Amino acid sequence: MFSIHRAKNSCVAIEVAYSPGVSPVSGACVRNVFRSLAIVLAAASLAACAQSSTSRQASLRHDHTASFVGNSRVASVKKHTPFARPHDATPTQIASQGVASFYTEGQRTANGEKFNTLDLTAAHPTLPFGTRLRVTNAATGRSVTVRINDRGPYVPGRVVDLSYSAADAIGMVGSGVAKVKLDVVH
């Protein structure tokens, strides 16, 4: 058994008491272990600092040299589709057409809003939330602008799910579905 006491010169004094059945450990041995541990920890932290500094300098050098290569700029664009299922996601086009349906039930939409059938909102599988979409009924020519706040429809062949008010505005409530043209407004 051993105990640790603070000495006058801010050193640690370790007293080791011998217990039967336990091999004795000298204070010098314990100090050497602590000293070795401190050296290993210091070396590891210095290595980590040097590594992050080196990688940061390398990335800065890469950015610096890449910016002076030429005057032409190349942009890599990846479409952001939150909450869209990979097998349901289709590339979004500026204008598209297909079959629309409407829904009147639901407590929460995919973006967390409370569903309201009186709002001019819609569900689309890939368009970002907040996108303004003009939906035009191909049969009647009537159109309505809706805000995307939900995901769906998950029925093959359907391109958009409208709220009841939006469906009523383009005259498709009686039939339940309609062929529509979609145009992204904003």
C-alpha positions as CSV (number, residue, x, y, z in Angstrom):
1,M,0.0,0.0,0.0
2,F,1.3,3.5,-0.7
3,S,0.2,7.0,0.0
4,I,1.0,10.3,-1.7
5,H,1.9,13.5,0.1
6,R,2.9,16.9,-1.1
7,A,6.4,17.9,-0.1
8,K,7.7,21.4,0.7
9,N,9.4,22.0,-2.7
10,S,6.2,21.2,-4.6
11,C,7.3,17.7,-5.3
12,V,5.3,14.7,-4.5
13,A,6.5,12.4,-1.8
14,I,5.4,8.8,-2.1
15,E,5.4,6.6,0.9
16,V,5.3,2.9,0.3
17,A,4.2,0.6,3.1
18,Y,4.9,-3.1,2.8
19,S,1.9,-5.4,2.9
20,P,2.3,-9.2,3.1
21,G,1.5,-10.9,-0.2
22,V,2.1,-7.7,-2.2
23,S,5.5,-7.0,-3.7
24,P,7.0,-3.7,-2.6
25,V,7.2,-0.8,-5.0
26,S,9.8,1.8,-4.5
27,G,9.0,5.5,-4.7
28,A,11.7,5.9,-7.4
29,C,10.0,3.3,-9.5
30,V,6.7,5.1,-9.3
31,R,8.3,8.4,-10.1
32,N,10.0,6.9,-13.1
33,V,6.6,5.6,-14.3
34,F,4.9,8.9,-13.9
35,R,7.9,10.7,-15.5
36,S,7.8,8.3,-18.5
37,L,4.0,8.8,-18.8
38,A,4.4,12.6,-18.8
39,I,7.0,12.4,-21.5
40,V,4.9,10.1,-23.7
41,L,1.8,12.4,-23.3
42,A,3.9,15.5,-24.1
43,A,5.4,13.9,-27.2
44,A,2.0,12.7,-28.4
45,S,0.4,16.2,-28.0
46,L,3.4,17.8,-29.8
47,A,3.0,15.3,-32.6
48,A,-0.7,16.0,-32.9
49,C,0.0,19.8,-33.0
50,A,2.7,19.3,-35.7
51,Q,0.5,17.1,-37.8
52,S,-2.5,19.5,-37.8
53,S,-0.2,22.4,-38.5
54,T,1.4,20.5,-41.4
55,S,-1.9,19.5,-42.9
56,R,-3.3,23.0,-42.6
57,Q,-0.2,24.5,-44.3
58,A,-0.5,21.9,-47.0
59,S,-4.1,22.7,-47.7
60,L,-3.4,26.4,-47.7
61,R,-0.6,25.8,-50.2
62,H,-2.9,23.7,-52.3
63,D,-5.6,26.4,-52.3
64,H,-3.0,29.1,-52.9
65,T,-1.5,27.3,-56.0
66,A,-4.9,26.3,-57.3
67,S,-6.2,29.8,-57.3
68,F,-3.4,31.0,-59.6
69,V,-3.5,28.2,-62.1
70,G,-5.7,30.0,-64.6
71,N,-8.5,32.6,-64.9
72,S,-11.2,30.0,-65.8
73,R,-13.3,28.7,-62.9
74,V,-14.9,25.4,-62.7
75,A,-17.8,24.8,-60.3
76,S,-18.8,21.4,-59.0
77,V,-22.5,21.5,-58.1
78,K,-24.2,18.7,-56.1
79,K,-28.0,19.0,-55.7
80,H,-29.2,19.0,-52.1
81,T,-32.3,16.9,-51.5
82,P,-33.0,16.7,-47.8
83,F,-35.2,13.8,-46.6
84,A,-35.5,12.3,-50.1
85,R,-35.2,8.6,-50.4
86,P,-32.4,7.7,-52.9
87,H,-34.5,5.3,-54.9
88,D,-37.4,7.8,-55.1
89,A,-35.3,10.9,-55.9
90,T,-35.6,12.1,-59.5
91,P,-33.5,14.9,-60.9
92,T,-35.4,18.1,-60.5
93,Q,-36.1,20.1,-63.7
94,I,-37.1,23.7,-64.2
95,A,-40.3,22.6,-65.8
96,S,-41.9,19.2,-65.7
97,Q,-45.2,17.5,-66.1
98,G,-47.0,14.5,-64.7
99,V,-49.9,13.5,-62.5
100,A,-50.8,15.5,-59.3
101,S,-52.9,14.3,-56.4
102,F,-54.0,16.0,-53.2
103,Y,-54.3,15.1,-49.5
104,T,-56.3,16.4,-46.6
105,E,-54.8,14.5,-43.7
106,G,-51.6,14.8,-41.8
107,Q,-50.5,16.2,-38.4
108,R,-47.0,17.3,-39.3
109,T,-45.2,17.9,-42.6
110,A,-41.7,16.7,-43.4
111,N,-40.2,20.1,-42.4
112,G,-41.9,20.1,-39.0
113,E,-44.9,22.4,-39.7
114,K,-48.4,21.5,-38.7
115,F,-50.3,20.5,-41.8
116,N,-53.1,22.9,-42.8
117,T,-55.4,22.0,-45.7
118,L,-56.3,25.7,-46.1
119,D,-52.6,26.7,-46.9
120,L,-51.4,26.7,-50.5
121,T,-48.7,24.0,-49.9
122,A,-47.5,20.9,-51.6
123,A,-45.3,17.8,-51.2
124,H,-42.5,17.1,-53.7
125,P,-40.0,14.3,-53.5
126,T,-36.8,16.3,-54.2
127,L,-37.4,20.1,-54.3
128,P,-35.9,22.0,-51.3
129,F,-38.4,23.2,-48.6
130,G,-39.6,26.7,-49.2
131,T,-39.4,26.4,-53.0
132,R,-42.3,28.2,-54.8
133,L,-43.8,26.0,-57.5
134,R,-46.5,27.0,-60.0
135,V,-48.8,24.1,-60.7
136,T,-50.9,24.3,-63.9
137,N,-53.8,22.0,-64.6
138,A,-53.3,20.8,-68.2
139,A,-57.1,20.2,-68.7
140,T,-58.4,23.6,-67.4
141,G,-55.4,25.9,-67.7
142,R,-55.9,27.1,-64.2
143,S,-52.7,27.5,-62.1
144,V,-51.7,28.0,-58.4
145,T,-48.4,28.8,-56.8
146,V,-47.6,26.6,-53.8
147,R,-44.8,26.4,-51.3
148,I,-43.0,23.0,-50.8
149,N,-43.2,22.0,-47.2
150,D,-43.6,18.2,-47.3
151,R,-42.1,15.1,-49.0
152,G,-44.1,12.8,-51.4
153,P,-46.0,11.6,-53.2
154,Y,-44.7,8.0,-52.9
155,V,-47.1,6.7,-55.5
156,P,-45.4,5.7,-58.8
157,G,-46.2,8.2,-61.6
158,R,-47.2,11.1,-59.4
159,V,-45.0,14.2,-59.4
160,V,-46.6,16.4,-56.7
161,D,-49.1,16.2,-53.8
162,L,-51.2,19.4,-53.3
163,S,-53.0,20.6,-50.2
164,Y,-56.8,20.6,-50.5
165,S,-56.9,24.4,-51.1
166,A,-54.3,24.2,-53.8
167,A,-56.2,21.4,-55.5
168,D,-59.4,23.3,-55.3
169,A,-57.8,26.4,-56.9
170,I,-56.9,24.4,-60.1
171,G,-60.2,22.5,-60.2
172,M,-59.0,18.9,-59.5
173,V,-60.9,18.1,-56.3
174,G,-63.7,16.3,-58.1
175,S,-61.4,13.9,-60.0
176,G,-58.8,13.5,-57.3
177,V,-55.9,13.5,-59.7
178,A,-55.0,15.7,-62.7
179,K,-52.3,16.0,-65.3
180,V,-50.3,19.1,-64.4
181,K,-47.3,21.2,-65.5
182,L,-44.8,22.3,-62.8
183,D,-42.7,25.4,-63.0
184,V,-40.3,26.5,-60.3
185,V,-41.0,30.1,-59.5
186,H,-38.4,30.7,-56.7
